[in-house]
Amino acid sequence: MQARQLSPHTRRAYVDTVARFARHFGRSPATLGEEIHAYRVY
């Protein structure tokens, strides 16, 4: 994110979103596949 020169606020927002995503499914986002679509619909 630093290489793309994203603002600190944007970086925080991305990290918070991934954290909520992981909590929703109770596991690491790296282990999810089709659940990504289910989350987006949710």
PDB file with one MODEL, atoms N, CA, C and O in Angstrom:
MODEL        1
ATOM      1  N   MET A   1       0.823  -1.189   0.000  1.00  0.00           N
ATOM      2  CA  MET A   1       0.000   0.000   0.000  1.00  0.00           C
ATOM      3  C   MET A   1       0.870   1.255   0.000  1.00  0.00           C
ATOM      4  O   MET A   1       0.490   2.289  -0.551  1.00  0.00           O
ATOM      5  N   GLN A   2       2.032   1.149   0.621  1.00  0.00           N
ATOM      6  CA  GLN A   2       2.926   2.298   0.612  1.00  0.00           C
ATOM      7  C   GLN A   2       3.468   2.536  -0.797  1.00  0.00           C
ATOM      8  O   GLN A   2       3.613   3.680  -1.227  1.00  0.00           O
ATOM      9  N   ALA A   3       3.765   1.448  -1.511  1.00  0.00           N
ATOM     10  CA  ALA A   3       4.291   1.593  -2.865  1.00  0.00           C
ATOM     11  C   ALA A   3       3.275   2.284  -3.781  1.00  0.00           C
ATOM     12  O   ALA A   3       3.656   2.982  -4.721  1.00  0.00           O
ATOM     13  N   ARG A   4       1.995   2.087  -3.505  1.00  0.00           N
ATOM     14  CA  ARG A   4       0.943   2.726  -4.292  1.00  0.00           C
ATOM     15  C   ARG A   4       0.625   4.122  -3.781  1.00  0.00           C
ATOM     16  O   ARG A   4      -0.234   4.815  -4.326  1.00  0.00           O
ATOM     17  N   GLN A   5       1.329   4.528  -2.727  1.00  0.00           N
ATOM     18  CA  GLN A   5       1.184   5.852  -2.120  1.00  0.00           C
ATOM     19  C   GLN A   5      -0.248   6.136  -1.650  1.00  0.00           C
ATOM     20  O   GLN A   5      -0.774   7.234  -1.831  1.00  0.00           O
ATOM     21  N   LEU A   6      -0.854   5.122  -1.048  1.00  0.00           N
ATOM     22  CA  LEU A   6      -2.181   5.317  -0.482  1.00  0.00           C
ATOM     23  C   LEU A   6      -2.064   6.105   0.813  1.00  0.00           C
ATOM     24  O   LEU A   6      -1.075   5.980   1.536  1.00  0.00           O
ATOM     25  N   SER A   7      -3.052   6.897   1.099  1.00  0.00           N
ATOM     26  CA  SER A   7      -3.025   7.704   2.314  1.00  0.00           C
ATOM     27  C   SER A   7      -3.160   6.797   3.543  1.00  0.00           C
ATOM     28  O   SER A   7      -3.693   5.692   3.445  1.00  0.00           O
ATOM     29  N   PRO A   8      -2.682   7.261   4.688  1.00  0.00           N
ATOM     30  CA  PRO A   8      -2.829   6.476   5.918  1.00  0.00           C
ATOM     31  C   PRO A   8      -4.292   6.135   6.209  1.00  0.00           C
ATOM     32  O   PRO A   8      -4.591   5.042   6.691  1.00  0.00           O
ATOM     33  N   HIS A   9      -5.191   7.053   5.924  1.00  0.00           N
ATOM     34  CA  HIS A   9      -6.615   6.795   6.158  1.00  0.00           C
ATOM     35  C   HIS A   9      -7.101   5.640   5.279  1.00  0.00           C
ATOM     36  O   HIS A   9      -7.829   4.769   5.756  1.00  0.00           O
ATOM     37  N   THR A  10      -6.719   5.622   4.029  1.00  0.00           N
ATOM     38  CA  THR A  10      -7.125   4.551   3.110  1.00  0.00           C
ATOM     39  C   THR A  10      -6.540   3.221   3.556  1.00  0.00           C
ATOM     40  O   THR A  10      -7.229   2.201   3.530  1.00  0.00           O
ATOM     41  N   ARG A  11      -5.289   3.220   3.962  1.00  0.00           N
ATOM     42  CA  ARG A  11      -4.664   1.984   4.450  1.00  0.00           C
ATOM     43  C   ARG A  11      -5.415   1.430   5.644  1.00  0.00           C
ATOM     44  O   ARG A  11      -5.691   0.233   5.713  1.00  0.00           O
ATOM     45  N   ARG A  12      -5.748   2.309   6.592  1.00  0.00           N
ATOM     46  CA  ARG A  12      -6.501   1.887   7.778  1.00  0.00           C
ATOM     47  C   ARG A  12      -7.854   1.311   7.376  1.00  0.00           C
ATOM     48  O   ARG A  12      -8.282   0.293   7.918  1.00  0.00           O
ATOM     49  N   ALA A  13      -8.522   1.955   6.434  1.00  0.00           N
ATOM     50  CA  ALA A  13      -9.832   1.480   5.989  1.00  0.00           C
ATOM     51  C   ALA A  13      -9.725   0.088   5.368  1.00  0.00           C
ATOM     52  O   ALA A  13     -10.573  -0.770   5.616  1.00  0.00           O
ATOM     53  N   TYR A  14      -8.688  -0.138   4.561  1.00  0.00           N
ATOM     54  CA  TYR A  14      -8.493  -1.451   3.943  1.00  0.00           C
ATOM     55  C   TYR A  14      -8.227  -2.518   5.000  1.00  0.00           C
ATOM     56  O   TYR A  14      -8.802  -3.605   4.945  1.00  0.00           O
ATOM     57  N   VAL A  15      -7.364  -2.212   5.958  1.00  0.00           N
ATOM     58  CA  VAL A  15      -7.047  -3.181   7.003  1.00  0.00           C
ATOM     59  C   VAL A  15      -8.277  -3.485   7.843  1.00  0.00           C
ATOM     60  O   VAL A  15      -8.519  -4.645   8.175  1.00  0.00           O
ATOM     61  N   ASP A  16      -9.054  -2.477   8.192  1.00  0.00           N
ATOM     62  CA  ASP A  16     -10.280  -2.691   8.962  1.00  0.00           C
ATOM     63  C   ASP A  16     -11.272  -3.555   8.194  1.00  0.00           C
ATOM     64  O   ASP A  16     -11.928  -4.416   8.781  1.00  0.00           O
ATOM     65  N   THR A  17     -11.387  -3.334   6.901  1.00  0.00           N
ATOM     66  CA  THR A  17     -12.311  -4.116   6.083  1.00  0.00           C
ATOM     67  C   THR A  17     -11.895  -5.577   6.040  1.00  0.00           C
ATOM     68  O   THR A  17     -12.739  -6.464   6.169  1.00  0.00           O
ATOM     69  N   VAL A  18     -10.618  -5.837   5.863  1.00  0.00           N
ATOM     70  CA  VAL A  18     -10.133  -7.225   5.838  1.00  0.00           C
ATOM     71  C   VAL A  18     -10.332  -7.875   7.205  1.00  0.00           C
ATOM     72  O   VAL A  18     -10.654  -9.060   7.281  1.00  0.00           O
ATOM     73  N   ALA A  19     -10.147  -7.130   8.265  1.00  0.00           N
ATOM     74  CA  ALA A  19     -10.359  -7.674   9.614  1.00  0.00           C
ATOM     75  C   ALA A  19     -11.820  -8.056   9.818  1.00  0.00           C
ATOM     76  O   ALA A  19     -12.110  -9.122  10.361  1.00  0.00           O
ATOM     77  N   ARG A  20     -12.739  -7.202   9.390  1.00  0.00           N
ATOM     78  CA  ARG A  20     -14.174  -7.528   9.502  1.00  0.00           C
ATOM     79  C   ARG A  20     -14.508  -8.760   8.673  1.00  0.00           C
ATOM     80  O   ARG A  20     -15.284  -9.614   9.102  1.00  0.00           O
ATOM     81  N   PHE A  21     -13.926  -8.846   7.498  1.00  0.00           N
ATOM     82  CA  PHE A  21     -14.120  -9.985   6.613  1.00  0.00           C
ATOM     83  C   PHE A  21     -13.682 -11.280   7.312  1.00  0.00           C
ATOM     84  O   PHE A  21     -14.405 -12.276   7.295  1.00  0.00           O
ATOM     85  N   ALA A  22     -12.511 -11.254   7.917  1.00  0.00           N
ATOM     86  CA  ALA A  22     -11.993 -12.432   8.603  1.00  0.00           C
ATOM     87  C   ALA A  22     -12.866 -12.806   9.797  1.00  0.00           C
ATOM     88  O   ALA A  22     -13.138 -13.986  10.017  1.00  0.00           O
ATOM     89  N   ARG A  23     -13.304 -11.819  10.564  1.00  0.00           N
ATOM     90  CA  ARG A  23     -14.174 -12.104  11.714  1.00  0.00           C
ATOM     91  C   ARG A  23     -15.507 -12.692  11.270  1.00  0.00           C
ATOM     92  O   ARG A  23     -16.046 -13.571  11.942  1.00  0.00           O
ATOM     93  N   HIS A  24     -16.041 -12.226  10.161  1.00  0.00           N
ATOM     94  CA  HIS A  24     -17.328 -12.725   9.663  1.00  0.00           C
ATOM     95  C   HIS A  24     -17.286 -14.231   9.447  1.00  0.00           C
ATOM     96  O   HIS A  24     -18.242 -14.934   9.774  1.00  0.00           O
ATOM     97  N   PHE A  25     -16.180 -14.729   8.898  1.00  0.00           N
ATOM     98  CA  PHE A  25     -16.064 -16.158   8.619  1.00  0.00           C
ATOM     99  C   PHE A  25     -15.293 -16.926   9.684  1.00  0.00           C
ATOM    100  O   PHE A  25     -15.260 -18.156   9.655  1.00  0.00           O
ATOM    101  N   GLY A  26     -14.675 -16.220  10.619  1.00  0.00           N
ATOM    102  CA  GLY A  26     -13.961 -16.882  11.698  1.00  0.00           C
ATOM    103  C   GLY A  26     -12.666 -17.550  11.265  1.00  0.00           C
ATOM    104  O   GLY A  26     -12.208 -18.493  11.909  1.00  0.00           O
ATOM    105  N   ARG A  27     -12.073 -17.066  10.176  1.00  0.00           N
ATOM    106  CA  ARG A  27     -10.786 -17.616   9.739  1.00  0.00           C
ATOM    107  C   ARG A  27     -10.063 -16.633   8.834  1.00  0.00           C
ATOM    108  O   ARG A  27     -10.597 -15.590   8.457  1.00  0.00           O
ATOM    109  N   SER A  28      -8.845 -16.993   8.501  1.00  0.00           N
ATOM    110  CA  SER A  28      -7.999 -16.110   7.704  1.00  0.00           C
ATOM    111  C   SER A  28      -8.572 -15.911   6.302  1.00  0.00           C
ATOM    112  O   SER A  28      -9.051 -16.871   5.698  1.00  0.00           O
ATOM    113  N   PRO A  29      -8.535 -14.694   5.774  1.00  0.00           N
ATOM    114  CA  PRO A  29      -8.999 -14.455   4.407  1.00  0.00           C
ATOM    115  C   PRO A  29      -8.211 -15.266   3.379  1.00  0.00           C
ATOM    116  O   PRO A  29      -8.722 -15.546   2.294  1.00  0.00           O
ATOM    117  N   ALA A  30      -6.990 -15.642   3.702  1.00  0.00           N
ATOM    118  CA  ALA A  30      -6.170 -16.426   2.772  1.00  0.00           C
ATOM    119  C   ALA A  30      -6.755 -17.812   2.523  1.00  0.00           C
ATOM    120  O   ALA A  30      -6.423 -18.449   1.523  1.00  0.00           O
ATOM    121  N   THR A  31      -7.617 -18.286   3.415  1.00  0.00           N
ATOM    122  CA  THR A  31      -8.185 -19.630   3.274  1.00  0.00           C
ATOM    123  C   THR A  31      -9.577 -19.617   2.642  1.00  0.00           C
ATOM    124  O   THR A  31     -10.206 -20.667   2.507  1.00  0.00           O
ATOM    125  N   LEU A  32     -10.052 -18.452   2.260  1.00  0.00           N
ATOM    126  CA  LEU A  32     -11.409 -18.336   1.733  1.00  0.00           C
ATOM    127  C   LEU A  32     -11.410 -18.287   0.208  1.00  0.00           C
ATOM    128  O   LEU A  32     -10.457 -17.801  -0.400  1.00  0.00           O
ATOM    129  N   GLY A  33     -12.452 -18.778  -0.392  1.00  0.00           N
ATOM    130  CA  GLY A  33     -12.598 -18.750  -1.846  1.00  0.00           C
ATOM    131  C   GLY A  33     -13.978 -18.221  -2.212  1.00  0.00           C
ATOM    132  O   GLY A  33     -14.168 -17.014  -2.368  1.00  0.00           O
ATOM    133  N   GLU A  34     -14.938 -19.127  -2.347  1.00  0.00           N
ATOM    134  CA  GLU A  34     -16.298 -18.734  -2.729  1.00  0.00           C
ATOM    135  C   GLU A  34     -16.981 -17.895  -1.653  1.00  0.00           C
ATOM    136  O   GLU A  34     -17.952 -17.190  -1.927  1.00  0.00           O
ATOM    137  N   GLU A  35     -16.473 -17.976  -0.443  1.00  0.00           N
ATOM    138  CA  GLU A  35     -17.056 -17.198   0.645  1.00  0.00           C
ATOM    139  C   GLU A  35     -16.944 -15.693   0.384  1.00  0.00           C
ATOM    140  O   GLU A  35     -17.710 -14.898   0.929  1.00  0.00           O
ATOM    141  N   ILE A  36     -15.994 -15.325  -0.443  1.00  0.00           N
ATOM    142  CA  ILE A  36     -15.834 -13.899  -0.757  1.00  0.00           C
ATOM    143  C   ILE A  36     -17.111 -13.362  -1.392  1.00  0.00           C
ATOM    144  O   ILE A  36     -17.564 -12.271  -1.046  1.00  0.00           O
ATOM    145  N   HIS A  37     -17.683 -14.105  -2.299  1.00  0.00           N
ATOM    146  CA  HIS A  37     -18.935 -13.671  -2.932  1.00  0.00           C
ATOM    147  C   HIS A  37     -20.055 -13.613  -1.891  1.00  0.00           C
ATOM    148  O   HIS A  37     -20.841 -12.665  -1.875  1.00  0.00           O
ATOM    149  N   ALA A  38     -20.127 -14.609  -1.038  1.00  0.00           N
ATOM    150  CA  ALA A  38     -21.170 -14.640   0.002  1.00  0.00           C
ATOM    151  C   ALA A  38     -21.051 -13.409   0.897  1.00  0.00           C
ATOM    152  O   ALA A  38     -22.062 -12.814   1.271  1.00  0.00           O
ATOM    153  N   TYR A  39     -19.839 -13.029   1.236  1.00  0.00           N
ATOM    154  CA  TYR A  39     -19.629 -11.853   2.086  1.00  0.00           C
ATOM    155  C   TYR A  39     -20.093 -10.586   1.381  1.00  0.00           C
ATOM    156  O   TYR A  39     -20.735  -9.729   1.989  1.00  0.00           O
ATOM    157  N   ARG A  40     -19.771 -10.471   0.116  1.00  0.00           N
ATOM    158  CA  ARG A  40     -20.167  -9.278  -0.638  1.00  0.00           C
ATOM    159  C   ARG A  40     -21.685  -9.160  -0.697  1.00  0.00           C
ATOM    160  O   ARG A  40     -22.225  -8.057  -0.621  1.00  0.00           O
ATOM    161  N   VAL A  41     -22.366 -10.273  -0.830  1.00  0.00           N
ATOM    162  CA  VAL A  41     -23.830 -10.262  -0.863  1.00  0.00           C
ATOM    163  C   VAL A  41     -24.374  -9.889   0.507  1.00  0.00           C
ATOM    164  O   VAL A  41     -25.366  -9.168   0.613  1.00  0.00           O
ATOM    165  N   TYR A  42     -23.720 -10.381   1.558  1.00  0.00           N
ATOM    166  CA  TYR A  42     -24.130 -10.102   2.932  1.00  0.00           C
ATOM    167  C   TYR A  42     -24.053  -8.625   3.183  1.00  0.00           C
ATOM    168  O   TYR A  42     -24.357  -8.170   4.286  1.00  0.00           O
TER     169      TYR A  42
ENDMDL
END
